[in-house]
């Protein structure tokens, strides 16, 4: 499909809409967590709605997806991304969760070497060093310590970023598969993994709360619609923008999340976090400029 210059501005706005949706996702997640709906239930409801939307538009996608067992890995990677990321946002510090999630370029270097046999170059090592130094500053709060997460929310953010990196590498590996089956696999991953995680918590006596108050249903519906609109906007932008441009625009999620949580008084931005964030963003920007066009993840 030819790309006209006049379509670039709407495509850029669409990509920013997606970044804004996920940059503000902490608001409904934390609100619902405080009003009777644990984040894993939110994830299950939201991505079930998105999965049904894909099937409503492409009813044959399910049968074709079942015929491609390799998509199971993409489903698992995407499901882990969304389950871990949403729980981290709902229960942890928003800025820390977002920054640790965006360590993703560091994981991509290792995963691309393993799964795509891409060489580890000097530039790749530089990106890893920047991301690790950023993680040291964020996790150590300015102290040079071993960058190990200190809370469950931090660990979940790191796992989510690793899973998102795996998701991106698998998208590149499965680039020749139809868009609708890949989208269905990614959306349905959270639908499959959320009940498993909920069931495991039940077994350990830590059942996630499900006692929605009246207003919670409206917020849940609004969040589901926002995620659907955000992902549709991403699909529109991804078909009209170069991959490196789209990736830069997606980094707006960090800015939106950081400023909104700081303005709301739910997060602090000490100098060490700001500097660590700049290093992590720098690693992401270097990764963007280092690679050519690649399929984009639905997040």
Backbone as CSV, one residue per row, in Angstrom:
resi,resn,N_x,N_y,N_z,CA_x,CA_y,CA_z,C_x,C_y,C_z
1,UNK,0.847,-1.185,0.000,0.000,0.000,0.000,0.883,1.235,0.000
2,UNK,0.706,2.172,-0.951,1.526,3.367,-0.977,1.264,4.249,0.225
3,UNK,2.315,4.877,0.737,2.205,5.742,1.903,2.360,7.187,1.452
4,UNK,1.327,8.003,1.610,1.348,9.395,1.209,1.760,10.251,2.401
5,UNK,2.472,11.351,2.113,2.951,12.222,3.169,1.805,12.769,4.017
6,UNK,0.640,12.986,3.375,-0.498,13.538,4.098,-1.031,12.585,5.169
7,UNK,-0.678,11.302,5.076,-1.159,10.329,6.063,-0.209,10.175,7.238
8,UNK,0.975,10.814,7.171,1.965,10.624,8.222,1.551,11.298,9.530
9,UNK,0.978,12.506,9.449,0.566,13.183,10.679,-0.538,12.416,11.400
10,UNK,-1.619,11.994,10.727,-2.618,11.176,11.422,-2.033,9.886,11.984
11,UNK,-1.084,9.286,11.252,-0.457,8.053,11.736,0.357,8.321,12.993
12,UNK,1.077,9.448,13.033,1.860,9.798,14.213,0.939,10.074,15.396
13,UNK,-0.175,10.762,15.136,-1.146,11.023,16.209,-1.724,9.717,16.726
14,UNK,-1.993,8.778,15.819,-2.528,7.475,16.228,-1.543,6.740,17.130
15,UNK,-0.251,6.785,16.774,0.756,6.128,17.605,0.845,6.777,18.979
16,UNK,0.719,8.096,19.022,0.759,8.808,20.299,-0.480,8.506,21.141
17,UNK,-1.610,8.253,20.482,-2.812,7.852,21.214,-2.557,6.538,21.958
18,UNK,-1.932,5.590,21.267,-1.622,4.309,21.917,-0.663,4.507,23.091
19,UNK,0.380,5.336,22.881,1.337,5.591,23.957,0.653,6.269,25.142
20,UNK,-0.290,7.163,24.854,-1.004,7.854,25.924,-1.899,6.894,26.704
21,UNK,-2.579,5.993,25.974,-3.433,5.005,26.648,-2.629,4.192,27.645
22,UNK,-1.465,3.693,27.214,-0.680,2.858,28.121,0.079,3.683,29.151
23,UNK,0.395,4.943,28.814,1.026,5.807,29.794,0.092,6.190,30.929
24,UNK,-1.219,6.186,30.647,-2.225,6.502,31.662,-2.902,5.257,32.224
25,UNK,-2.469,4.072,31.784,-3.126,2.833,32.223,-3.055,2.648,33.731
26,UNK,-2.041,3.241,34.361,-1.912,3.096,35.814,-3.119,3.671,36.551
27,UNK,-3.773,4.684,35.964,-4.906,5.319,36.641,-6.071,4.350,36.840
28,UNK,-6.622,3.745,35.771,-7.712,2.792,36.014,-7.254,1.550,36.758
29,UNK,-6.006,1.111,36.531,-5.528,-0.083,37.228,-5.473,0.143,38.737
30,UNK,-4.913,1.262,39.156,-4.832,1.541,40.593,-6.220,1.834,41.166
31,UNK,-7.063,2.534,40.404,-8.406,2.841,40.891,-9.212,1.558,41.078
32,UNK,-9.158,0.679,40.088,-9.896,-0.578,40.180,-9.341,-1.455,41.300
33,UNK,-8.014,-1.451,41.469,-7.398,-2.221,42.552,-7.940,-1.760,43.904
34,UNK,-8.174,-0.450,44.024,-8.666,0.107,45.286,-10.180,-0.019,45.439
35,UNK,-10.868,-0.416,44.363,-12.326,-0.498,44.418,-12.844,-1.897,44.083
36,UNK,-12.058,-2.894,44.500,-12.583,-4.252,44.481,-12.222,-5.127,43.310
37,UNK,-11.396,-4.630,42.356,-11.046,-5.454,41.191,-9.528,-5.524,41.074
38,UNK,-8.956,-6.680,41.398,-7.509,-6.859,41.292,-7.068,-6.783,39.833
39,UNK,-5.823,-6.395,39.634,-5.327,-6.123,38.279,-5.368,-7.350,37.374
40,UNK,-5.236,-8.550,37.935,-5.296,-9.739,37.080,-6.696,-9.957,36.533
41,UNK,-7.721,-9.632,37.329,-9.084,-9.701,36.816,-9.301,-8.640,35.745
42,UNK,-8.717,-7.457,35.947,-8.824,-6.392,34.951,-8.197,-6.850,33.634
43,UNK,-7.016,-7.440,33.726,-6.316,-7.919,32.535,-7.146,-8.953,31.790
44,UNK,-7.735,-9.888,32.543,-8.561,-10.928,31.920,-9.755,-10.306,31.193
45,UNK,-10.443,-9.384,31.844,-11.630,-8.768,31.234,-11.269,-7.950,30.003
46,UNK,-10.226,-7.132,30.124,-9.857,-6.231,29.030,-9.411,-7.009,27.796
47,UNK,-8.547,-8.003,27.987,-8.026,-8.710,26.821,-9.011,-9.748,26.286
48,UNK,-9.936,-10.178,27.111,-11.032,-10.994,26.570,-11.865,-10.169,25.604
49,UNK,-12.122,-8.909,25.976,-12.886,-8.021,25.095,-12.140,-7.770,23.790
50,UNK,-10.826,-7.549,23.879,-10.032,-7.325,22.666,-10.000,-8.565,21.780
51,UNK,-9.881,-9.742,22.403,-9.873,-10.985,21.637,-11.194,-11.183,20.905
52,UNK,-12.295,-10.917,21.597,-13.611,-11.059,20.955,-13.787,-10.058,19.823
53,UNK,-13.184,-8.871,19.978,-13.263,-7.873,18.907,-12.542,-8.360,17.656
54,UNK,-11.360,-8.968,17.832,-10.626,-9.509,16.677,-11.434,-10.618,16.004
55,UNK,-12.024,-11.499,16.812,-12.790,-12.606,16.250,-14.065,-12.119,15.563
56,UNK,-14.627,-11.015,16.059,-15.825,-10.473,15.424,-15.512,-9.954,14.030
57,UNK,-14.331,-9.372,13.874,-13.935,-8.820,12.571,-13.344,-9.899,11.675
58,UNK,-12.583,-10.832,12.269,-11.924,-11.904,11.507,-12.286,-13.255,12.132
59,UNK,-13.515,-13.736,11.932,-13.948,-14.981,12.586,-13.133,-16.208,12.174
60,UNK,-12.467,-16.153,11.023,-11.668,-17.309,10.593,-10.285,-17.327,11.224
61,UNK,-9.939,-16.246,11.946,-8.588,-16.152,12.503,-8.317,-17.250,13.522
62,UNK,-9.343,-17.652,14.284,-9.143,-18.663,15.320,-8.716,-19.982,14.723
63,UNK,-9.415,-20.432,13.687,-9.081,-21.715,13.064,-7.685,-21.676,12.460
64,UNK,-7.345,-20.558,11.818,-6.010,-20.454,11.217,-4.923,-20.367,12.274
65,UNK,-5.234,-19.746,13.400,-4.256,-19.657,14.486,-3.991,-21.034,15.087
66,UNK,-5.052,-21.840,15.238,-4.893,-23.178,15.799,-4.040,-24.079,14.908
67,UNK,-3.969,-23.744,13.629,-3.163,-24.528,12.697,-1.691,-24.115,12.703
68,UNK,-1.351,-23.120,13.531,0.025,-22.628,13.593,0.530,-22.751,15.024
69,UNK,0.948,-23.940,15.445,1.343,-24.158,16.855,2.518,-23.295,17.291
70,UNK,3.326,-22.810,16.346,4.459,-21.969,16.728,4.003,-20.659,17.381
71,UNK,2.737,-20.271,17.131,2.221,-19.042,17.724,1.983,-19.181,19.227
72,UNK,2.073,-20.407,19.748,1.927,-20.600,21.190,2.977,-19.795,21.949
73,UNK,4.200,-19.734,21.419,5.264,-18.991,22.087,4.973,-17.496,22.085
74,UNK,4.429,-17.002,20.987,4.047,-15.593,20.922,2.910,-15.299,21.902
75,UNK,1.977,-16.224,22.005,0.861,-16.074,22.943,1.375,-16.000,24.387
76,UNK,2.300,-16.884,24.733,2.845,-16.903,26.090,3.631,-15.635,26.389
77,UNK,4.462,-15.187,25.424,5.266,-13.985,25.633,4.384,-12.758,25.813
78,UNK,3.369,-12.625,24.973,2.463,-11.486,25.071,1.634,-11.545,26.350
79,UNK,1.166,-12.740,26.704,0.385,-12.895,27.928,1.187,-12.535,29.165
80,UNK,2.444,-13.003,29.234,3.309,-12.671,30.364,3.556,-11.166,30.427
81,UNK,3.737,-10.547,29.254,3.963,-9.103,29.209,2.814,-8.355,29.869
82,UNK,1.605,-8.639,29.431,0.452,-7.866,29.900,0.065,-8.193,31.339
83,UNK,0.124,-9.462,31.718,-0.217,-9.829,33.092,0.770,-9.196,34.076
84,UNK,2.060,-9.362,33.824,3.077,-8.840,34.745,3.095,-7.315,34.755
85,UNK,2.976,-6.701,33.579,3.035,-5.245,33.499,1.856,-4.609,34.226
86,UNK,0.666,-5.125,34.023,-0.514,-4.539,34.657,-0.476,-4.686,36.174
87,UNK,-0.046,-5.851,36.657,0.050,-6.039,38.108,1.116,-5.112,38.692
88,UNK,2.235,-4.961,37.982,3.299,-4.073,38.453,2.812,-2.632,38.542
89,UNK,2.096,-2.165,37.514,1.572,-0.802,37.531,0.568,-0.602,38.663
90,UNK,-0.275,-1.608,38.884,-1.341,-1.471,39.881,-0.815,-1.493,41.307
91,UNK,0.286,-2.198,41.536,0.747,-2.409,42.912,2.050,-1.702,43.251
92,UNK,2.769,-1.213,42.249,4.082,-0.624,42.504,4.159,0.843,42.151
93,UNK,5.382,1.376,42.200,5.640,2.750,41.796,5.576,2.843,40.279
94,UNK,4.754,3.755,39.784,4.482,3.821,38.343,5.757,4.085,37.543
95,UNK,6.545,5.078,37.952,7.730,5.463,37.193,8.744,4.319,37.173
96,UNK,8.997,3.708,38.328,9.935,2.583,38.382,9.460,1.447,37.478
97,UNK,8.169,1.134,37.522,7.638,0.040,36.709,7.836,0.309,35.221
98,UNK,7.530,1.531,34.791,7.672,1.882,33.383,9.132,1.810,32.945
99,UNK,10.042,2.373,33.762,11.456,2.392,33.390,12.043,0.984,33.354
100,UNK,11.707,0.161,34.350,12.224,-1.210,34.359,11.643,-2.012,33.196
101,UNK,10.407,-1.730,32.835,9.816,-2.386,31.660,10.598,-2.034,30.404
102,UNK,11.034,-0.786,30.290,11.748,-0.348,29.086,13.230,-0.695,29.098
103,UNK,13.638,-1.622,29.974,14.937,-2.278,29.815,14.887,-3.265,28.658
104,UNK,13.723,-3.357,28.022,13.478,-4.330,26.956,14.583,-4.392,25.895
105,UNK,15.175,-3.270,25.404,16.226,-3.384,24.379,17.420,-4.222,24.821
106,UNK,17.708,-4.231,26.125,18.808,-5.047,26.627,18.496,-6.528,26.440
107,UNK,17.261,-6.916,26.731,16.882,-8.319,26.576,16.845,-8.716,25.099
108,UNK,16.451,-7.774,24.234,16.350,-8.086,22.808,17.708,-8.495,22.247
109,UNK,18.780,-7.850,22.715,20.119,-8.187,22.229,20.409,-9.666,22.448
110,UNK,20.141,-10.145,23.673,20.426,-11.547,24.013,19.467,-12.489,23.295
111,UNK,18.183,-12.149,23.278,17.183,-13.018,22.656,17.358,-13.094,21.147
112,UNK,17.712,-11.973,20.524,17.918,-11.977,19.074,19.143,-12.815,18.705
113,UNK,20.134,-12.818,19.576,21.306,-13.675,19.333,20.912,-15.147,19.408
114,UNK,20.067,-15.480,20.385,19.662,-16.874,20.609,18.678,-17.358,19.554
115,UNK,17.659,-16.573,19.263,16.582,-17.043,18.394,16.752,-16.650,16.925
116,UNK,17.413,-15.521,16.670,17.569,-15.047,15.290,19.014,-15.122,14.803
117,UNK,19.914,-15.547,15.691,21.340,-15.683,15.357,21.952,-14.356,14.902
118,UNK,21.472,-13.253,15.501,22.044,-11.952,15.183,23.316,-11.755,15.997
119,UNK,24.350,-11.145,15.408,25.606,-10.952,16.142,25.451,-9.919,17.253
120,UNK,26.230,-10.097,18.322,26.290,-9.096,19.392,27.433,-8.145,19.070
121,UNK,27.093,-6.945,18.653,28.061,-5.960,18.206,28.490,-5.041,19.346
122,UNK,29.469,-4.184,19.036,29.912,-3.210,20.025,28.768,-2.263,20.388
123,UNK,27.959,-1.918,19.386,26.812,-1.042,19.655,25.817,-1.722,20.584
124,UNK,25.625,-3.033,20.398,24.702,-3.777,21.259,25.216,-3.807,22.694
125,UNK,26.521,-4.001,22.854,27.120,-4.008,24.199,26.965,-2.636,24.853
126,UNK,27.102,-1.572,24.050,26.905,-0.218,24.577,25.483,-0.037,25.085
127,UNK,24.505,-0.535,24.340,23.103,-0.426,24.761,22.873,-1.177,26.066
128,UNK,23.461,-2.375,26.173,23.316,-3.150,27.408,23.925,-2.386,28.586
129,UNK,25.111,-1.796,28.379,25.784,-1.061,29.460,24.948,0.138,29.906
130,UNK,24.378,0.880,28.946,23.545,2.032,29.282,22.303,1.605,30.070
131,UNK,21.654,0.543,29.586,20.439,0.069,30.253,20.752,-0.416,31.667
132,UNK,21.850,-1.146,31.832,22.217,-1.656,33.160,22.557,-0.518,34.113
133,UNK,23.291,0.486,33.614,23.626,1.630,34.463,22.356,2.378,34.858
134,UNK,21.436,2.506,33.913,20.159,3.133,34.233,19.402,2.353,35.292
135,UNK,19.419,1.027,35.172,18.744,0.178,36.156,19.395,0.311,37.528
136,UNK,20.727,0.417,37.561,21.434,0.599,38.835,20.960,1.872,39.523
137,UNK,20.832,2.955,38.769,20.436,4.233,39.358,18.978,4.212,39.819
138,UNK,18.116,3.575,39.020,16.700,3.529,39.382,16.475,2.627,40.587
139,UNK,17.036,1.419,40.545,16.812,0.458,41.621,17.593,0.803,42.883
140,UNK,18.790,1.368,42.699,19.618,1.706,43.856,19.351,3.079,44.412
141,UNK,18.408,3.807,43.766,18.054,5.156,44.220,19.297,6.025,44.391
142,UNK,20.153,5.964,43.364,21.345,6.806,43.359,22.596,6.116,43.862
143,UNK,22.470,4.958,44.474,23.625,4.223,44.980,24.046,3.168,43.970
144,UNK,25.357,2.987,43.823,25.866,1.993,42.880,25.817,0.624,43.544
145,UNK,24.704,-0.066,43.365,24.505,-1.389,43.943,24.125,-2.359,42.837
146,UNK,24.209,-3.642,43.165,23.795,-4.660,42.208,22.331,-4.427,41.842
147,UNK,22.025,-4.276,40.532,20.653,-3.891,40.134,19.646,-5.027,40.234
148,UNK,19.360,-5.439,41.478,18.347,-6.464,41.694,17.067,-5.802,42.212
149,UNK,15.922,-6.140,41.641,14.659,-5.559,42.127,14.456,-5.863,43.599
150,UNK,13.838,-4.921,44.308,13.656,-5.063,45.748,12.211,-5.329,46.146
151,UNK,11.322,-5.430,45.172,9.911,-5.661,45.482,9.303,-6.545,44.397
152,UNK,8.146,-7.115,44.710,7.443,-7.941,43.727,7.083,-7.118,42.492
153,UNK,6.649,-5.874,42.711,6.270,-5.012,41.580,7.461,-4.764,40.660
154,UNK,8.653,-4.538,41.244,9.856,-4.340,40.432,10.185,-5.594,39.619
155,UNK,10.130,-6.752,40.274,10.407,-8.011,39.569,9.429,-8.222,38.416
156,UNK,8.159,-7.932,38.662,7.152,-8.109,37.612,7.421,-7.176,36.436
157,UNK,7.862,-5.941,36.716,8.182,-5.004,35.632,9.345,-5.523,34.795
158,UNK,10.358,-6.084,35.467,11.506,-6.636,34.738,11.074,-7.829,33.886
159,UNK,10.274,-8.729,34.469,9.783,-9.898,33.721,8.923,-9.446,32.539
160,UNK,8.106,-8.413,32.753,7.269,-7.897,31.670,8.126,-7.352,30.538
161,UNK,9.195,-6.618,30.886,10.087,-6.095,29.857,10.804,-7.197,29.096
162,UNK,11.245,-8.244,29.834,11.875,-9.397,29.176,10.883,-10.078,28.232
163,UNK,9.655,-10.245,28.698,8.637,-10.906,27.876,8.298,-10.068,26.647
164,UNK,8.284,-8.733,26.819,8.011,-7.855,25.683,9.142,-7.935,24.659
165,UNK,10.389,-8.035,25.159,11.515,-8.223,24.248,11.386,-9.525,23.479
166,UNK,11.010,-10.614,24.179,10.781,-11.891,23.518,9.642,-11.778,22.510
167,UNK,8.584,-11.047,22.890,7.456,-10.822,21.999,7.920,-10.176,20.689
168,UNK,8.777,-9.148,20.793,9.256,-8.443,19.605,10.135,-9.325,18.734
169,UNK,10.993,-10.113,19.374,11.865,-11.010,18.601,11.029,-12.071,17.880
170,UNK,10.017,-12.606,18.552,9.154,-13.609,17.922,8.347,-12.998,16.782
171,UNK,7.938,-11.742,16.920,7.232,-11.078,15.826,8.116,-10.986,14.589
172,UNK,9.382,-10.720,14.804,10.319,-10.667,13.669,10.504,-12.062,13.071
173,UNK,10.513,-13.074,13.920,10.674,-14.447,13.435,9.444,-14.922,12.669
174,UNK,8.252,-14.445,13.094,6.997,-14.853,12.453,6.439,-13.753,11.554
175,UNK,7.323,-12.935,10.991,6.881,-11.779,10.206,6.080,-12.172,8.969
176,UNK,6.256,-13.406,8.490,5.561,-13.822,7.272,4.146,-14.329,7.544
177,UNK,3.738,-14.410,8.818,2.395,-14.883,9.142,1.389,-13.736,9.038
178,UNK,0.118,-14.031,8.773,-0.903,-12.977,8.635,-1.042,-12.140,9.900
179,UNK,-1.355,-10.847,9.703,-1.474,-9.921,10.832,-2.565,-10.344,11.814
180,UNK,-3.703,-10.816,11.298,-4.819,-11.096,12.201,-4.527,-12.273,13.124
181,UNK,-3.807,-13.299,12.641,-3.513,-14.439,13.504,-2.466,-14.057,14.548
182,UNK,-1.525,-13.184,14.175,-0.547,-12.728,15.164,-1.220,-11.857,16.224
183,UNK,-2.133,-10.980,15.788,-2.857,-10.137,16.740,-3.701,-10.984,17.691
184,UNK,-4.374,-11.999,17.140,-5.198,-12.870,17.977,-4.341,-13.605,18.992
185,UNK,-3.188,-14.077,18.571,-2.284,-14.783,19.487,-1.840,-13.866,20.617
186,UNK,-1.520,-12.606,20.290,-1.041,-11.681,21.314,-2.149,-11.289,22.289
187,UNK,-3.341,-11.003,21.773,-4.446,-10.638,22.656,-4.858,-11.807,23.551
188,UNK,-4.927,-13.001,22.953,-5.429,-14.151,23.705,-4.430,-14.667,24.728
189,UNK,-3.166,-14.249,24.636,-2.176,-14.693,25.611,-2.567,-14.327,27.025
190,UNK,-3.023,-13.093,27.223,-3.451,-12.665,28.557,-4.728,-13.379,28.986
191,UNK,-5.571,-13.721,28.005,-6.816,-14.437,28.317,-6.508,-15.835,28.846
192,UNK,-5.437,-16.434,28.340,-5.048,-17.782,28.778,-4.293,-17.743,30.104
193,UNK,-3.344,-16.794,30.226,-2.470,-16.794,31.402,-3.115,-16.178,32.638
194,UNK,-4.007,-15.207,32.462,-4.639,-14.579,33.633,-5.375,-15.590,34.508
195,UNK,-6.238,-16.473,33.943,-6.908,-17.464,34.801,-5.940,-18.424,35.480
196,UNK,-4.841,-18.759,34.792,-3.845,-19.644,35.397,-3.217,-18.967,36.617
197,UNK,-2.850,-17.681,36.467,-2.266,-16.938,37.580,-3.278,-16.769,38.716
198,UNK,-4.524,-16.488,38.374,-5.569,-16.335,39.392,-5.778,-17.646,40.141
199,UNK,-5.827,-18.759,39.387,-5.990,-20.065,40.012,-4.831,-20.418,40.928
200,UNK,-3.603,-20.080,40.502,-2.431,-20.360,41.343,-2.504,-19.582,42.650
201,UNK,-2.934,-18.323,42.571,-3.059,-17.515,43.785,-4.136,-18.073,44.716
202,UNK,-5.224,-18.574,44.130,-6.258,-19.213,44.938,-5.675,-20.388,45.721
203,UNK,-4.853,-21.205,45.047,-4.269,-22.384,45.692,-3.359,-21.992,46.848
204,UNK,-2.683,-20.846,46.735,-1.764,-20.406,47.788,-2.445,-19.490,48.804
205,UNK,-3.772,-19.396,48.695,-4.510,-18.600,49.669,-4.383,-17.109,49.490
206,UNK,-3.977,-16.659,48.302,-3.819,-15.228,48.027,-4.742,-14.830,46.875
207,UNK,-5.988,-15.179,46.976,-6.934,-14.941,45.883,-7.038,-13.453,45.560
208,UNK,-6.858,-13.074,44.287,-7.006,-11.662,43.910,-8.446,-11.206,44.096
209,UNK,-8.596,-10.011,44.556,-9.904,-9.497,44.931,-10.830,-9.352,43.718
210,UNK,-12.050,-9.814,43.873,-13.088,-9.604,42.874,-14.375,-9.231,43.611
211,UNK,-14.518,-7.950,43.907,-15.707,-7.428,44.580,-15.994,-6.050,44.004
212,UNK,-16.283,-6.002,42.694,-16.424,-4.700,42.018,-17.575,-3.878,42.581
213,UNK,-17.271,-2.638,42.888,-18.309,-1.701,43.268,-19.026,-1.221,42.007
214,UNK,-20.172,-0.560,42.182,-20.994,-0.192,41.030,-20.201,0.607,39.988
215,UNK,-19.460,1.607,40.430,-18.707,2.456,39.511,-17.591,1.687,38.820
216,UNK,-17.128,0.604,39.445,-16.024,-0.166,38.878,-16.388,-0.754,37.518
217,UNK,-17.641,-1.133,37.343,-18.046,-1.705,36.048,-17.888,-0.686,34.929
218,UNK,-18.225,0.572,35.211,-18.101,1.620,34.204,-16.635,1.890,33.885
219,UNK,-15.795,1.935,34.924,-14.368,2.163,34.716,-13.751,0.997,33.941
220,UNK,-14.159,-0.224,34.274,-13.654,-1.406,33.582,-14.021,-1.368,32.103
221,UNK,-15.260,-1.001,31.805,-15.695,-0.899,30.416,-14.921,0.187,29.678
222,UNK,-14.744,1.340,30.330,-14.017,2.445,29.703,-12.564,2.062,29.429
223,UNK,-11.951,1.343,30.364,-10.557,0.915,30.182,-10.452,-0.076,29.026
224,UNK,-11.388,-1.008,28.937,-11.378,-1.977,27.845,-11.508,-1.264,26.491
225,UNK,-12.400,-0.279,26.424,-12.563,0.477,25.181,-11.295,1.265,24.852
226,UNK,-10.665,1.839,25.879,-9.439,2.598,25.654,-8.323,1.708,25.120
227,UNK,-8.177,0.503,25.692,-7.149,-0.427,25.215,-7.431,-0.850,23.779
228,UNK,-8.705,-1.107,23.459,-9.059,-1.491,22.098,-8.758,-0.360,21.125
229,UNK,-9.155,0.866,21.482,-8.882,2.021,20.627,-7.376,2.234,20.478
230,UNK,-6.644,2.102,21.586,-5.203,2.271,21.534,-4.528,1.278,20.617
231,UNK,-4.964,0.034,20.664,-4.357,-0.977,19.800,-4.768,-0.804,18.341
232,UNK,-6.002,-0.377,18.093,-6.409,-0.066,16.722,-5.607,1.111,16.178
233,UNK,-5.372,2.110,17.040,-4.569,3.260,16.635,-3.142,2.831,16.315
234,UNK,-2.590,1.905,17.122,-1.241,1.413,16.860,-1.172,0.694,15.525
235,UNK,-2.193,-0.131,15.229,-2.202,-0.837,13.952,-2.255,0.148,12.785
236,UNK,-3.031,1.238,12.942,-3.105,2.265,11.892,-1.743,2.928,11.709
237,UNK,-1.114,3.313,12.825,0.180,3.972,12.723,1.268,3.060,12.208
238,UNK,1.229,1.780,12.610,2.283,0.837,12.233,2.316,0.578,10.728
239,UNK,1.180,0.713,10.051,1.150,0.466,8.600,1.541,1.691,7.791
240,UNK,1.738,2.847,8.453,2.003,4.085,7.725,3.283,4.784,8.140
241,UNK,3.892,4.319,9.219,5.122,4.937,9.705,6.273,3.943,9.620
242,UNK,7.485,4.473,9.421,8.665,3.616,9.491,8.805,3.085,10.913
243,UNK,9.371,1.905,11.039,9.468,1.250,12.349,10.243,2.094,13.349
244,UNK,11.333,2.762,12.897,12.123,3.548,13.848,11.349,4.772,14.329
245,UNK,10.548,5.380,13.441,9.733,6.527,13.849,8.665,6.081,14.846
246,UNK,8.013,4.970,14.558,6.975,4.456,15.448,7.541,4.134,16.824
247,UNK,8.718,3.547,16.856,9.332,3.167,18.134,9.651,4.398,18.981
248,UNK,10.125,5.472,18.338,10.397,6.705,19.078,9.103,7.266,19.668
249,UNK,8.041,7.270,18.886,6.756,7.785,19.366,6.230,6.950,20.536
250,UNK,6.472,5.625,20.510,6.002,4.765,21.591,6.699,5.074,22.912
251,UNK,7.914,5.661,22.846,8.610,6.035,24.074,7.898,7.161,24.813
252,UNK,6.936,7.799,24.141,6.139,8.828,24.819,5.387,8.238,26.005
253,UNK,5.211,6.922,26.023,4.556,6.259,27.156,5.284,6.560,28.461
254,UNK,6.618,6.589,28.412,7.400,6.883,29.612,7.107,8.293,30.093
255,UNK,7.091,9.250,29.162,6.848,10.645,29.517,5.447,10.830,30.095
256,UNK,4.452,10.246,29.447,3.070,10.381,29.909,2.906,9.774,31.298
257,UNK,3.429,8.583,31.506,3.296,7.909,32.800,4.032,8.673,33.905
258,UNK,5.243,9.126,33.605,6.045,9.812,34.620,5.408,11.133,35.025
259,UNK,5.029,11.946,34.037,4.459,13.256,34.346,3.092,13.136,35.012
260,UNK,2.261,12.202,34.533,0.917,12.078,35.105,0.968,11.579,36.540
261,UNK,1.848,10.616,36.819,1.941,10.098,38.188,2.588,11.119,39.120
262,UNK,3.554,11.891,38.609,4.162,12.952,39.417,3.145,14.048,39.708
263,UNK,2.365,14.448,38.683,1.356,15.494,38.852,0.277,15.041,39.839
264,UNK,-0.058,13.743,39.802,-1.086,13.221,40.704,-0.558,13.001,42.113
265,UNK,0.747,13.131,42.292,1.329,12.983,43.620,1.535,11.548,44.043
266,UNK,1.487,10.625,43.096,1.654,9.206,43.443,3.070,8.703,43.183
267,UNK,3.924,9.556,42.643,5.295,9.133,42.349,6.234,10.316,42.542
268,UNK,7.476,10.011,42.921,8.507,11.024,43.043,9.517,10.849,41.919
269,UNK,10.143,11.959,41.532,11.134,11.913,40.462,12.457,12.474,40.980
270,UNK,13.157,11.717,41.832,14.460,12.188,42.328,15.480,12.214,41.191
271,UNK,16.580,12.962,41.361,17.591,13.062,40.291,18.111,11.710,39.819
272,UNK,18.275,10.750,40.744,18.798,9.436,40.339,17.835,8.723,39.405
273,UNK,16.524,8.843,39.659,15.535,8.219,38.779,15.506,8.909,37.419
274,UNK,15.598,10.246,37.426,15.615,10.985,36.165,16.831,10.607,35.334
275,UNK,18.004,10.546,35.954,19.217,10.195,35.225,19.157,8.752,34.740
276,UNK,18.711,7.845,35.622,18.573,6.451,35.212,17.592,6.300,34.069
277,UNK,16.498,7.048,34.130,15.515,7.011,33.049,16.091,7.501,31.741
278,UNK,16.889,8.554,31.785,17.523,9.069,30.569,18.458,8.026,29.956
279,UNK,19.183,7.296,30.802,20.088,6.254,30.289,19.299,5.117,29.647
280,UNK,18.200,4.716,30.278,17.382,3.641,29.721,16.752,4.079,28.402
281,UNK,16.254,5.320,28.352,15.683,5.847,27.106,16.759,5.933,26.030
282,UNK,17.973,6.328,26.416,19.075,6.399,25.447,19.365,5.025,24.851
283,UNK,19.341,3.992,25.697,19.546,2.628,25.196,18.445,2.259,24.207
284,UNK,17.203,2.658,24.495,16.093,2.375,23.589,16.271,3.111,22.268
285,UNK,16.679,4.379,22.325,16.869,5.163,21.099,18.000,4.584,20.253
286,UNK,19.066,4.130,20.900,20.150,3.494,20.154,19.677,2.207,19.488
287,UNK,18.843,1.460,20.188,18.302,0.231,19.600,17.430,0.541,18.396
288,UNK,16.650,1.619,18.497,15.761,2.005,17.397,16.564,2.364,16.155
289,UNK,17.625,3.159,16.329,18.412,3.604,15.173,19.311,2.503,14.632
290,UNK,19.545,1.457,15.434,20.458,0.392,15.007,19.794,-0.643,14.136
291,UNK,18.479,-0.818,14.238,17.841,-1.889,13.485,16.917,-1.330,12.416
292,UNK,16.702,-2.122,11.419,15.812,-1.733,10.342,14.374,-1.990,10.715
293,UNK,13.453,-1.765,9.750,12.035,-1.952,10.018,11.738,-3.362,10.490
294,UNK,10.904,-3.465,11.499,10.514,-4.767,12.046,9.079,-4.684,12.481
295,UNK,8.399,-5.803,12.564,7.034,-5.791,13.031,6.931,-5.227,14.427
296,UNK,5.835,-4.518,14.715,5.653,-3.891,16.010,4.733,-4.720,16.888
297,UNK,4.996,-4.662,18.176,4.167,-5.407,19.125,2.886,-4.667,19.436
298,UNK,1.850,-5.415,19.709,0.578,-4.801,20.134,0.599,-4.686,21.641
299,UNK,0.849,-3.488,22.135,0.910,-3.285,23.589,0.121,-2.028,23.926
